[in-house]
Each structure stands twice: as structure tokens, then as C-alpha cells.
Amino acid sequence: MTDILLLSSVVPFSPLSHPNNMAVSVWLASVLLALGLSLVESQTGEDFTKLLSDFPNIDSRVRPVKNYSTVSVVNVSFHLMAILGFDTITQKLSSTGWLQATWSNEYTTWNPDHYGGVRSVSPNPATMWRPKLTLKNTMADLKPMGEDYINLELLPDGTTIWYPGDLLETFCRVDVTYFPFDIQICRWEMFVWGEGLDTVDLQVTTTDIILDTYVGNGEWQLMATQAWRDVRKNSTKPTPYANYEVTLRRRPTLLALTIMLPITVLAFVNVFVFTIPSESGERLSYSITVLLSFGVFMGFVLGSMPSSTENIPIMALNLAGLLVLSAIYVLLCIMSLRFFHRDHHKYPVPSVLKSFVVILETVFCLDQYLPKKNRVKVRQADVSELLDPACNPALVSPALVDIRKGRIVRRMQLVVSNADAMKSDVSDVMKSDVMGKAGAELGDEDDPDKREEASKAKDEMSWPRVSRTLDRLFFRFFGFLVLASNVTMFAVIIFNFRETIRSGLR
């Protein structure tokens, strides 16, 4: 460019004074173009070789400062490429990324005009000083980032630019309190190995992670990033750290459909074990099957959790509670079955239990559990059969039949409460108890002692009645308990999930 200016000063030109100004203009433009091309073509391999050979032969372990009391300032920025996986069991975050590190090398400055206009050069990295950038929270080999094949770029003013990249496996403490609606915060903590603040100062050039090459992840959604610098005291000297933080939110749709939904359905289905008739013989096997199902889901959920976690997931606590409830259901079913099949003639119902059952039926309206229409329809059919004189010779008078019919119906309402079990109850209980007592009443209508005995028999309580009353109580109580626990769990998880997202986006 200096030659062009000198040429323009030697050959002055004025379009107004020269007669053949167009021809001279074309000639001058051709000369300037030729000079420019010659300047560009002057950057030959010899110029690069000469420039590299002119660099002083300084050991790569020596910091590139002429005054060794000068602190070398290394400016870094982190570029995240991909999150390969997040193993919440081992609490390991696998990712790929690279750094852009710049510093000043006082031994590699040059004048581009002396080397054919060369303005950047890439020397052998093994012969140049490089900061030993190291990950503090790595779960792989503790070694500096970057390999010897990663090129350096030198600028004429001594600025050195380096782009080390690697597969990063870092430790990230997992908080699974609100699993699967959990949000994790992971960091990359970098420092210069073997250097303190008095020799190398690590500076962060950006306030967040650069995501221009980030490709995303299917399981975790990146919510926010942050970058900052701090100084920590390692052994005896303070050391600067470059910290990069990322906020990840788990995508909960798949886990909600495969874990939370089946567990919730099983919790409600399990309560209906108390509605299965005791005489069906399926109650105990049903309750044990659901209990085993909860055990399978419990193992699956705990298998996704860290082996030594400081936080217990709310869903795991809820699942443990449902597992305990399922075991209680099994015990209650066994107790109810024993009550139902207990011989009430040989082992009459204790008075305390009678009073308790009556109170339960009165307070919780348990005697009205089934629809009255269906209950009365079945009982009237069975009563008509039992009051047939051909089936029961004791009922010889139609008038007595009419008189006793009301008593027998009331007696059956006290004993029978499940319309599906009516046939069994009538054959096993009514024929041996109700009809026997009704026949005694019909045969001894005029005997005051017999009338008093019949009046007591009308209010007598049987074990099947105790069993069914307890089943209805258990169904209502545990149904409400399961509903309340699941609603509370979902409310707490979703509320904290929304609050965490809001705080993370601020």
C-alpha cells in the first residue's frame, strides 16, 4: 500500500489538464490493480516458514511473558454442543463441548508487512505454552482438556486463540424430590492445573453458556444457563475458577404415563377389594395380586433413583404408603372372611361388637349402602319362597303368614345386605335361623315366653352382618384416604414444579 501511495505521488494526474485523460485513467487503474495482486500473491509458504522460524525457541512449560512477575490472563468461553445422557443413578452428566481460550504471548509478535502480509499462523501446539484447563468435578480421568493435535491460532499482536474440546463426564448432584417432575442444576467447574492467581488469572468472557452449536436432548430440556468466575483456596494458594451452570428439566410425559398413571389406577382399584362378596372366594387372591403389583412398581421407581440420595421422592413415599395399605387390605380381608364364615350359633357376636356395628350402621348409614329397590326386590322373592306352605309346613295359616311376614322381612333386612349374596345367605342363614325362629313363633303365638324370645331373635346380630358392615366401612375410609393422598401428592409436585420453572426463568 505504501508503494501505491508513492506511485500516485510520482505520477500526478488531472483529468482537466491532460488531453488524453481517459487513456491515462485506464493505465493508472491497471497499474494499481497489478500492484494489489502482487501484494496478495506475496503471502507464500516461505513467508509462513520464515515467520515460524523467527519465533524464539521457548520451552512450552514456560509462560509466554518476558517479565515473569506478570500474570498471564486467560479469557475463556464455553460452547455446549450436546447433552449425551444424564444417569441419575450414578449422578453422572455426559456432554460434549469446547472452549475458546485466549491469552497474550509476548514472544510471538510480528509485523505483517515483513512477512508478505501474514496476519495469522498456526504453529505446532506441542511447542507452545497452553493453560492446563482441567475439570474439577470430572468423573473420568483427571487430565487437562485438549489434545496436541488441536491447533493454535497466533495473531500479529501476540494474541493466542485455542479451541480445546472433549467428552465431558461430570458429577451432578441429583435432587429427585419431585420425580418425575424434577429439575436438575449441573455445573462444569474449570481451573488451570498447577497455577494460582499469582501466575495465571482465569477470566470468563460471557455471562452464560454459548449455545450456537447445541443440538438438544430428548429426555432433558435445557431451561437456562449461567457463567461466572470465583476464587477458591486450593492447598496454600488461591485459584481462579470458571463456572458454567445449566438448568435441566426432565420431560415427564413418558414417565407419567408408564409409572404414575398405573400406580394411581392400582391404588383406586385396590380399594374395591372390599366390595367383592365374601362367598365368591376371590377376595384374598385379588388383594395379594395388587400387593405384588405395587411391589413391582416400587422396585422400578427405586431402580431409577440414586443409590445414596439425600432426597426421597414424594412419589416413592406415596408408593410406599400404598404398598403398606395394600398389605393392610390383605389382613383386613382375612379378618372379614373369618367373621363371615364364623358360626354365629356356636360363637355368638359379643355385645360390645354388636353395639359397635350398630353405631357404625347408624352414623355412616352403612345399612343403606346398596340401592333399596334391588335389595327389596330380591328379598321379597326369597321370602315368598320361604313362606310357601309347601316348603315350610309350620306356616299353616294364611293369616299367620301375613302376620309373620313383616317380622320375617325385618329379620332378613338385619341379616342380608348384599343383593348378590342373597341366595347363599337365605339358604345358609335364613333357613336355619329365621325360619326356625319364625316357625317357633307361629307354633307358640299365645305363649308369652315364646313371644319374648321371638322379639329378641328379631334383633339378633350374625357374623355375616358384622363382616359386611366392616367391609363397607373399610371401602369408604380407605377410598377417601387414597383419594386424599393422591390429590395431595399431585398438588405438591405440580405446585413446586411451576414455582421452580418460574424462578429458573427469571
Summary of the structure (lengths in Angstrom):
residues: 506
radius of gyration: 45.2
end to end distance: 53.2
largest distance: 158.2
contacts: 1453
relative contact order: 0.08
helix: 49%
strand: 18%
